[in-house]
């Protein structure tokens, strides 16, 4: 039995702009219902990739709840910057 290449699979875009990703591709990629994907365009092709579960810096967003600037916080932690000899 000839295995179907992923390049042979086709889907039609419906009137609302939606497509269904073939089940064999979803299974091969480990994608399931509610998987978040990202779209990009590369060399005239649509590229769909699984979005990261969490963006690396997202967990730190809003972590420092301060009225100080970053420079003020660093100076507070390290102490004042000494004059540098030219």
Backbone as JSON Lines, residues from 0, in Angstrom:
{"i":0,"aa":"X","n":[0.85,-1.19,0.0],"ca":[0.0,0.0,0.0],"c":[0.88,1.25,0.0]}
{"i":1,"aa":"X","n":[0.63,2.16,-0.89],"ca":[1.4,3.39,-1.01],"c":[0.98,4.37,0.1]}
{"i":2,"aa":"X","n":[1.97,4.87,0.85],"ca":[1.63,5.85,1.88],"c":[1.46,7.21,1.22]}
{"i":3,"aa":"X","n":[0.52,7.96,1.73],"ca":[0.23,9.27,1.13],"c":[1.22,10.29,1.66]}
{"i":4,"aa":"X","n":[1.88,10.98,0.76],"ca":[2.8,12.05,1.15],"c":[1.99,13.22,1.68]}
{"i":5,"aa":"X","n":[2.56,13.91,2.64],"ca":[1.87,15.09,3.18],"c":[1.71,16.16,2.11]}
{"i":6,"aa":"X","n":[2.55,16.12,1.06],"ca":[2.45,17.11,-0.01],"c":[1.23,16.87,-0.9]}
{"i":7,"aa":"X","n":[0.69,15.65,-0.89],"ca":[-0.45,15.31,-1.72],"c":[-1.79,15.75,-1.11]}
{"i":8,"aa":"X","n":[-1.77,16.16,0.13],"ca":[-3.02,16.5,0.82],"c":[-3.46,17.9,0.42]}
{"i":9,"aa":"X","n":[-4.76,18.04,0.25],"ca":[-5.33,19.33,-0.12],"c":[-6.55,19.62,0.74]}
{"i":10,"aa":"X","n":[-6.84,20.88,0.88],"ca":[-8.04,21.32,1.59],"c":[-8.55,22.58,0.89]}
{"i":11,"aa":"X","n":[-9.83,22.75,0.92],"ca":[-10.43,23.93,0.29],"c":[-10.76,24.96,1.37]}
{"i":12,"aa":"X","n":[-10.45,26.21,1.06],"ca":[-10.8,27.3,1.97],"c":[-12.28,27.57,1.8]}
{"i":13,"aa":"X","n":[-13.01,27.58,2.94],"ca":[-14.45,27.81,2.82],"c":[-14.76,29.3,2.74]}
{"i":14,"aa":"X","n":[-16.05,29.63,2.64],"ca":[-16.47,31.02,2.45],"c":[-16.02,31.95,3.57]}
{"i":15,"aa":"X","n":[-15.87,31.39,4.78],"ca":[-15.45,32.23,5.91],"c":[-13.93,32.25,6.09]}
{"i":16,"aa":"X","n":[-13.2,31.64,5.13],"ca":[-11.74,31.67,5.18],"c":[-11.12,30.57,6.02]}
{"i":17,"aa":"X","n":[-11.9,29.58,6.42],"ca":[-11.39,28.5,7.26],"c":[-11.01,27.29,6.43]}
{"i":18,"aa":"X","n":[-10.04,26.53,6.96],"ca":[-9.67,25.26,6.36],"c":[-9.6,24.21,7.47]}
{"i":19,"aa":"X","n":[-9.66,22.95,7.08],"ca":[-9.47,21.87,8.03],"c":[-8.12,21.23,7.74]}
{"i":20,"aa":"X","n":[-7.26,21.18,8.74],"ca":[-5.96,20.52,8.58],"c":[-6.23,19.01,8.62]}
{"i":21,"aa":"X","n":[-5.77,18.26,7.62],"ca":[-6.04,16.83,7.57],"c":[-5.63,16.12,8.87]}
{"i":22,"aa":"X","n":[-6.44,15.17,9.28],"ca":[-6.23,14.43,10.53],"c":[-4.85,13.78,10.59]}
{"i":23,"aa":"X","n":[-4.39,13.22,9.47],"ca":[-3.08,12.56,9.49],"c":[-1.95,13.55,9.8]}
{"i":24,"aa":"X","n":[-2.07,14.78,9.31],"ca":[-1.07,15.8,9.64],"c":[-1.16,16.2,11.11]}
{"i":25,"aa":"X","n":[-2.39,16.41,11.59],"ca":[-2.56,16.78,13.01],"c":[-2.01,15.68,13.92]}
{"i":26,"aa":"X","n":[-2.27,14.43,13.57],"ca":[-1.76,13.31,14.38],"c":[-0.23,13.27,14.34]}
{"i":27,"aa":"X","n":[0.34,13.44,13.14],"ca":[1.8,13.39,13.0],"c":[2.48,14.51,13.79]}
{"i":28,"aa":"X","n":[1.83,15.66,13.87],"ca":[2.4,16.82,14.57],"c":[2.02,16.87,16.05]}
{"i":29,"aa":"X","n":[1.11,16.0,16.46],"ca":[0.66,16.01,17.85],"c":[-0.27,17.17,18.17]}
{"i":30,"aa":"X","n":[-0.91,17.7,17.13],"ca":[-1.85,18.81,17.32],"c":[-3.22,18.23,17.61]}
{"i":31,"aa":"X","n":[-3.94,18.87,18.51],"ca":[-5.28,18.43,18.87],"c":[-6.2,19.65,18.89]}
{"i":32,"aa":"X","n":[-7.44,19.42,19.17],"ca":[-8.37,20.55,19.25],"c":[-7.87,21.57,20.25]}
{"i":33,"aa":"X","n":[-8.01,22.81,19.94],"ca":[-7.61,23.95,20.76],"c":[-6.1,24.21,20.75]}
{"i":34,"aa":"X","n":[-5.33,23.54,19.88],"ca":[-3.91,23.84,19.73],"c":[-3.78,25.22,19.1]}
{"i":35,"aa":"X","n":[-3.0,26.07,19.72],"ca":[-2.79,27.43,19.22],"c":[-1.69,27.4,18.17]}
{"i":36,"aa":"X","n":[-1.96,27.97,17.0],"ca":[-0.97,28.0,15.92],"c":[-0.69,29.43,15.5]}
{"i":37,"aa":"X","n":[0.46,29.61,14.87],"ca":[0.86,30.91,14.34],"c":[0.99,30.81,12.83]}
{"i":38,"aa":"X","n":[0.68,31.88,12.14],"ca":[0.75,31.92,10.68],"c":[1.85,32.89,10.25]}
{"i":39,"aa":"X","n":[2.58,32.51,9.21],"ca":[3.55,33.42,8.61],"c":[3.6,33.12,7.11]}
{"i":40,"aa":"X","n":[4.22,34.02,6.39],"ca":[4.35,33.86,4.94],"c":[5.83,33.84,4.62]}
{"i":41,"aa":"X","n":[6.28,32.8,3.92],"ca":[7.68,32.68,3.54],"c":[7.78,32.27,2.08]}
{"i":42,"aa":"X","n":[8.39,33.12,1.29],"ca":[8.6,32.85,-0.13],"c":[7.31,32.42,-0.84]}
{"i":43,"aa":"X","n":[6.24,33.14,-0.58],"ca":[4.97,32.88,-1.24],"c":[4.19,31.69,-0.69]}
{"i":44,"aa":"X","n":[4.63,31.15,0.43],"ca":[3.94,30.0,1.04],"c":[3.38,30.39,2.41]}
{"i":45,"aa":"X","n":[2.27,29.8,2.73],"ca":[1.7,29.97,4.06],"c":[2.36,28.94,4.97]}
{"i":46,"aa":"X","n":[2.89,29.39,6.09],"ca":[3.54,28.5,7.04],"c":[2.74,28.54,8.34]}
{"i":47,"aa":"X","n":[2.35,27.37,8.82],"ca":[1.6,27.26,10.07],"c":[2.47,26.5,11.06]}
{"i":48,"aa":"X","n":[2.74,27.1,12.21],"ca":[3.54,26.45,13.24],"c":[2.8,26.49,14.57]}
{"i":49,"aa":"X","n":[3.07,25.52,15.41],"ca":[2.46,25.5,16.74],"c":[3.05,26.65,17.54]}
{"i":50,"aa":"X","n":[2.2,27.42,18.16],"ca":[2.65,28.54,18.98],"c":[3.23,27.99,20.29]}
{"i":51,"aa":"X","n":[4.23,28.66,20.85],"ca":[4.77,28.2,22.13],"c":[3.67,28.19,23.19]}
{"i":52,"aa":"X","n":[3.77,27.23,24.1],"ca":[2.78,27.18,25.18],"c":[2.85,28.43,26.03]}
{"i":53,"aa":"X","n":[4.06,28.95,26.19],"ca":[4.25,30.18,26.95],"c":[5.45,30.9,26.37]}
{"i":54,"aa":"X","n":[5.33,32.17,26.17],"ca":[6.47,32.93,25.68],"c":[7.45,33.11,26.84]}
{"i":55,"aa":"X","n":[8.75,32.98,26.58],"ca":[9.74,32.94,27.65],"c":[9.66,34.09,28.66]}
{"i":56,"aa":"X","n":[9.41,35.31,28.21],"ca":[9.39,36.44,29.14],"c":[7.99,36.77,29.66]}
{"i":57,"aa":"X","n":[6.98,36.11,29.14],"ca":[5.61,36.44,29.52],"c":[5.36,36.26,31.02]}
{"i":58,"aa":"X","n":[5.99,35.23,31.61],"ca":[5.75,34.98,33.04],"c":[6.33,36.09,33.91]}
{"i":59,"aa":"X","n":[7.26,36.87,33.37],"ca":[7.87,37.95,34.14],"c":[7.18,39.29,33.91]}
{"i":60,"aa":"X","n":[6.26,39.38,32.96],"ca":[5.59,40.64,32.66],"c":[4.86,41.14,33.91]}
{"i":61,"aa":"X","n":[5.14,42.35,34.3],"ca":[4.49,42.95,35.47],"c":[5.06,42.47,36.79]}
{"i":62,"aa":"X","n":[6.13,41.68,36.76],"ca":[6.71,41.13,37.98],"c":[7.28,42.22,38.88]}
{"i":63,"aa":"X","n":[7.98,43.16,38.27],"ca":[8.55,44.26,39.04],"c":[7.52,45.39,39.11]}
{"i":64,"aa":"X","n":[6.87,45.47,40.23],"ca":[5.84,46.49,40.42],"c":[6.49,47.63,41.2]}
{"i":65,"aa":"X","n":[7.07,48.57,40.47],"ca":[7.83,49.64,41.11],"c":[7.67,50.93,40.32]}
{"i":66,"aa":"X","n":[7.8,52.03,41.04],"ca":[7.78,53.34,40.4],"c":[9.19,53.75,39.97]}
{"i":67,"aa":"X","n":[10.2,52.96,40.33],"ca":[11.58,53.27,39.98],"c":[11.86,52.88,38.53]}
{"i":68,"aa":"X","n":[12.82,53.6,37.94],"ca":[13.29,53.2,36.62],"c":[14.23,52.01,36.8]}
{"i":69,"aa":"X","n":[14.52,51.34,35.71],"ca":[15.46,50.21,35.76],"c":[16.82,50.67,36.27]}
{"i":70,"aa":"X","n":[17.28,51.83,35.78],"ca":[18.58,52.36,36.23],"c":[18.58,52.61,37.74]}
{"i":71,"aa":"X","n":[17.49,53.15,38.26],"ca":[17.4,53.39,39.7],"c":[17.43,52.08,40.5]}
{"i":72,"aa":"X","n":[16.76,51.06,40.0],"ca":[16.77,49.76,40.69],"c":[18.16,49.14,40.68]}
{"i":73,"aa":"X","n":[18.86,49.24,39.54],"ca":[20.2,48.68,39.46],"c":[21.15,49.42,40.4]}
{"i":74,"aa":"X","n":[21.04,50.74,40.43],"ca":[21.89,51.52,41.33],"c":[21.59,51.16,42.79]}
{"i":75,"aa":"X","n":[20.34,50.93,43.11],"ca":[19.96,50.55,44.47],"c":[20.56,49.18,44.83]}
{"i":76,"aa":"X","n":[20.57,48.25,43.88],"ca":[21.1,46.92,44.13],"c":[22.63,46.92,44.18]}
{"i":77,"aa":"X","n":[23.28,47.65,43.26],"ca":[24.73,47.61,43.13],"c":[25.44,48.74,43.86]}
{"i":78,"aa":"X","n":[24.71,49.78,44.16],"ca":[25.34,50.97,44.72],"c":[25.64,51.97,43.62]}
{"i":79,"aa":"X","n":[26.02,53.18,43.99],"ca":[26.28,54.2,42.97],"c":[27.47,53.83,42.08]}
{"i":80,"aa":"X","n":[27.39,54.27,40.86],"ca":[28.46,54.02,39.91],"c":[29.61,54.94,40.25]}
{"i":81,"aa":"X","n":[30.81,54.35,40.42],"ca":[32.0,55.16,40.72],"c":[32.44,55.89,39.45]}
{"i":82,"aa":"X","n":[33.06,56.99,39.65],"ca":[33.59,57.75,38.5],"c":[34.66,56.88,37.82]}
{"i":83,"aa":"X","n":[34.61,56.85,36.52],"ca":[35.55,56.05,35.74],"c":[36.68,56.94,35.28]}
{"i":84,"aa":"X","n":[37.92,56.47,35.5],"ca":[39.08,57.22,35.02],"c":[39.17,57.11,33.51]}
{"i":85,"aa":"X","n":[39.38,58.26,32.84],"ca":[39.48,58.21,31.37],"c":[40.76,57.58,30.89]}
